[in-house]
Amino acid sequence: MTGLFAEFDAAETLVLAASVLAFAIYLFLLGQPVSLKRTVAKTLAVGLLCVLALMAGGPKLLALALALSALGDAFLAHEGDIAFLGGLGSFLAGHIAFAVLFISSGPGFTQAAVPGCVAVAVFALGMGTLMVRKAGPLAAPVAAYVLAIAVMGMGGVTLGGLVLAGVALFMASDAILGSEKFLMAEGSRHRRLTSPAVWVLYYAGQALITLGLLA
């Protein structure tokens, strides 16, 4: 990890630092009402990781997946089903881009990857079943999303290392977000913890994936 940071030039390091700053600003603003500054901070956090990937000569699919994730963040910085569906669609496309990148970049689904892939499948099936049953009219897009992130997770297993760690955090973030949206009671005391947990896990996941693929 230290060696990777040493390979960044001054401009790339500045972009990474700006991304981390945007992450921290949005974390600070989480408890405040929806606003332009919240949306900008949330979008920039991963949007700047996309810029970093391009500047560092990373895979084009990585930049595309990060750009789609940033678009999803812009949608999810707002409330309501329309914003949720916009975010869902953006992240669905982003997961597909990640999955294609992971599977095409690594050794593929070797025998060593089987236990990890089974674990991802069991987790996705369990969480997906619970959420789809509670999703009502959103059941179909939620099911498609769960399938996409499961394939992305299996792709992460084939690469291992920082990428797999990032994918695991990303999946944990989505599981908490889905639980908040579909499984938790409206007045649950756990809801005050879900938003910061989702954001921290999500950003850490995206950062580890990015750094792992730029290594």
C-alpha positions in Angstrom: 0.0 0.0 0.0 2.8 2.4 0.9 4.6 1.6 -2.3 1.4 2.4 -4.3 1.1 5.9 -2.7 4.8 6.5 -3.5 4.0 5.9 -7.2 1.5 8.7 -7.3 2.8 12.0 -8.6 1.9 15.3 -6.8 -1.3 15.9 -8.9 -2.6 12.4 -8.3 -1.9 12.6 -4.6 -3.8 15.9 -4.5 -6.8 14.4 -6.2 -6.8 11.5 -3.8 -6.6 13.9 -0.8 -9.5 15.9 -2.2 -11.5 12.7 -2.5 -10.9 11.9 1.1 -11.8 15.4 2.1 -15.1 15.2 0.2 -15.8 11.9 2.0 -15.1 13.6 5.4 -17.3 16.6 4.5 -20.2 14.4 3.5 -19.8 12.3 6.7 -20.0 15.6 8.7 -23.1 16.7 6.8 -25.0 13.4 7.0 -27.4 14.6 9.8 -28.3 17.8 7.9 -31.2 18.2 5.4 -30.7 17.5 1.7 -28.8 20.4 0.1 -26.6 21.2 -2.8 -23.4 21.1 -0.7 -24.3 17.6 0.6 -24.9 16.4 -3.0 -21.7 17.9 -4.3 -19.6 16.4 -1.4 -21.1 13.0 -1.8 -20.7 13.0 -5.6 -17.1 14.3 -5.5 -15.8 11.7 -3.1 -16.0 8.8 -5.6 -16.0 11.1 -8.6 -12.5 12.1 -7.7 -11.5 8.5 -7.5 -12.6 8.2 -11.1 -10.4 11.2 -11.9 -7.5 9.5 -10.1 -8.0 6.3 -12.1 -7.8 8.2 -15.3 -4.8 10.2 -14.3 -2.9 7.1 -13.1 -3.6 5.3 -16.4 -6.0 2.7 -14.8 -8.4 0.5 -16.7 -11.1 2.4 -18.5 -13.7 0.0 -17.0 -12.6 1.1 -13.6 -13.1 4.8 -14.5 -16.5 3.9 -16.0 -17.6 2.0 -12.9 -16.5 4.8 -10.6 -18.3 7.4 -12.7 -21.5 5.4 -12.6 -21.1 5.0 -8.8 -20.7 8.8 -8.5 -23.8 9.3 -10.5 -25.6 6.9 -8.2 -24.3 8.9 -5.2 -25.8 12.0 -6.7 -29.2 10.3 -6.9 -29.0 8.8 -3.4 -28.0 12.2 -1.9 -31.8 12.9 -2.2 -34.8 11.1 -0.8 -37.8 9.3 -2.4 -38.4 6.3 -4.7 -37.4 8.2 -7.8 -34.0 9.0 -6.4 -33.7 5.5 -5.1 -34.4 4.0 -8.5 -32.0 6.4 -10.2 -29.3 5.3 -7.7 -30.2 1.7 -8.1 -29.9 1.8 -11.9 -26.6 3.7 -11.8 -25.1 1.3 -9.3 -26.5 -1.7 -11.2 -24.6 -0.5 -14.3 -21.5 0.2 -12.2 -21.5 -3.3 -10.7 -21.7 -4.8 -14.2 -18.7 -2.8 -15.3 -16.8 -3.8 -12.1 -17.8 -7.5 -12.7 -16.5 -7.5 -16.3 -13.3 -5.8 -15.2 -12.6 -8.2 -12.3 -13.4 -11.3 -14.3 -11.4 -10.3 -17.3 -8.4 -9.0 -15.3 -7.9 -12.0 -13.0 -7.2 -15.7 -13.4 -11.0 -16.5 -13.6 -13.0 -18.9 -11.6 -10.4 -21.3 -10.6 -10.8 -24.1 -8.0 -9.3 -21.8 -5.3 -12.1 -19.3 -5.9 -14.9 -21.7 -5.3 -15.3 -21.3 -1.5 -15.3 -17.5 -1.7 -17.8 -17.6 -4.6 -20.1 -19.9 -2.6 -19.9 -17.6 0.4 -20.8 -14.6 -1.8 -23.7 -16.6 -3.4 -25.1 -17.7 0.0 -24.9 -14.2 1.4 -26.5 -12.6 -1.7 -29.3 -15.2 -1.9 -30.1 -14.8 1.8 -30.1 -11.0 1.9 -31.7 -10.7 -1.6 -34.6 -13.0 -0.6 -35.3 -11.0 2.5 -35.3 -7.7 0.6 -37.2 -8.8 -2.5 -40.0 -10.1 -0.3 -40.3 -6.6 1.3 -39.6 -4.5 -1.8 -43.2 -4.5 -3.2 -43.2 -2.8 -6.6 -39.4 -2.4 -6.4 -38.9 -6.2 -6.2 -37.7 -6.7 -9.8 -35.1 -3.9 -9.8 -33.9 -5.0 -6.4 -33.5 -8.6 -7.5 -31.5 -7.5 -10.6 -29.3 -5.3 -8.4 -28.6 -8.2 -6.0 -27.7 -10.5 -8.9 -25.3 -7.9 -10.3 -23.5 -7.3 -7.0 -23.3 -11.0 -6.4 -21.5 -11.5 -9.7 -19.3 -8.5 -8.9 -18.5 -10.1 -5.5 -17.5 -13.3 -7.2 -15.3 -11.4 -9.6 -13.6 -9.8 -6.6 -13.0 -13.2 -5.2 -11.0 -14.1 -8.3 -8.7 -11.1 -7.8 -8.3 -11.3 -4.0 -6.1 -8.7 -2.1 -7.3 -5.1 -1.8 -9.9 -5.6 -4.5 -11.6 -8.4 -2.6 -11.4 -6.4 0.7 -13.0 -3.5 -1.1 -15.8 -5.6 -2.6 -16.5 -7.1 0.8 -16.9 -3.6 2.3 -19.1 -2.5 -0.6 -21.4 -5.5 -0.2 -21.6 -4.9 3.5 -22.6 -1.3 2.8 -25.3 -2.4 0.4 -26.6 -5.0 2.9 -27.0 -2.3 5.6 -28.6 0.1 3.1 -31.1 -2.5 1.9 -31.9 -3.5 5.5 -32.6 0.2 6.3 -34.8 0.6 3.3 -36.8 -2.6 3.4 -36.3 -4.5 6.7 -36.0 -2.0 9.6 -39.0 -0.5 11.3 -39.5 3.2 10.7 -38.8 4.1 14.3 -35.9 1.7 14.9 -33.2 3.1 17.1 -30.6 1.4 14.8 -31.4 3.8 12.0 -29.2 6.6 13.5 -26.2 4.3 12.9 -27.0 3.0 9.4 -26.3 6.1 7.4 -22.7 6.7 8.7 -22.0 2.9 8.5 -23.2 2.8 4.9 -21.1 5.8 3.9 -17.9 4.7 5.6 -18.0 1.1 4.4 -19.0 2.2 0.9 -16.3 4.8 0.5 -13.6 2.5 2.0 -14.7 -0.2 -0.4 -14.5 2.0 -3.5 -11.1 3.4 -2.4 -9.7 -0.1 -1.8 -11.0 -1.4 -5.1 -9.4 1.6 -6.9 -6.1 1.3 -5.1 -6.0 -2.4 -5.6 -6.6 -2.1 -9.4 -4.0 0.7 -9.7 -1.4 -1.4 -7.9 
